[in-house]
Amino acid sequence: MIIHPWDIQEGNSVIIAELRRSLAGDAVINVRYIVPKEERWPEGHRADRVHEVDMAVELQMESGSALILSWDMDGLNEGIAADFRGPGEEGANLPGDPIDVSDHIDWEEFLGVSIVSINAAWHVPNEGCPEMPWSYHFMFSDDSSVTIALGGDNGVGLRYIPDALVVILDKEMAATYKIPASSTPSCG
């Protein structure tokens, strides 16, 4: 079941709490980036400690569950949708091709390490919109972390883009990536 970002408002943390409970203690064992059909990755995208991803990121867990984070828009609403699938559950098919990036050097230190917590960073994407998540920050038992946020790289640094994702595999970079519509950096 896809949870749209406008359905996850900061004041209603039940959905985030459930996501934390479902993933706490589980370990990421496989990572796939969903890209447009017939494309490869990185295909000109940044791929060093910050990965640019066109459509979605799928984290497959040791338990057999999976979490798919994708950019999601409805009119002026812009945020990250979450699709959590328990072991054996089928979910919505994404319109792109999955590319396995588990063997990318940047993912090595995170695979097989237990998730201890997840934070969301919130923003109001446009006037009149509710507050919704624009970033998810995963903390692991070895004190490492990964952040998946709306954005891209313009060659000078990260910038907000509502229809693309960045996977930030560096704590300092996650702490410095901020957008005007949010009071917190991407790491929450």
Buried (B, 14 or more C-beta within 10 A) or exposed (E): EBBBBBBBBBEEEEBBEEBBEBBEEBBBBBBBBBBEEEBEBBEEBBBEEBBBBBBBBBBBBBBEBBBBBBBBBEEEBBBBBBBBBEEEEEBEEBEBBBBEBBEBEBBEEBBEBBBBBBBBBBBBBEEEBBBBBBBBBBBBEEEBBBBBBBBBBEEEEBBBBBEBBBBBBBBEBBBBBBBEBBEBBBBB
